């Protein structure tokens, strides 16, 4: 198990997951972990992680029946890199 000197042992490795940031114009950037993405956007890792989890959950809009994978944090959509849905959202530009 990972050991975090500032917190709980079971919480230490949770932020070590590869993340992809996708802008509305299709530009994207890959980060080694959530904290690096949060530092890049100037926000908190909790919010980046929440955005990734919400996009992974594939929430269905009750009125339209459409699946929502467009949750954003500070104008950028974040996805876990192992989630294939982000590839549909990109162009061919790297941020």
C-alpha positions, 0 to 999 in steps of 0.5 A: 500500500502507498503511504502518505505522510500527510494523510491516510494510507489508503488515500495516498495513491488515489491521485496517481491516475493519468488524466486527459484535459480536453478543451472545447476546440478539441485541443488536449493534454495528458497528465501523469496524475490528477495533481499535475492537471490541477496545478496546470489549471490552477485549481484543486485536485478534488475538483479535477478528480470529481470532473473525471469521475462524473464524466466516467459515470455517463450521467443520463439527462432525464429530459432528453435521454442523452448521455452527458460526458461534458462535465467541466472544471474551469472551462476544461473537460477532464477524463481518465486516460483509460476512459475511451470517451475522451478520444471522441472529444478531441481534434488533433491538437495538443495544448 
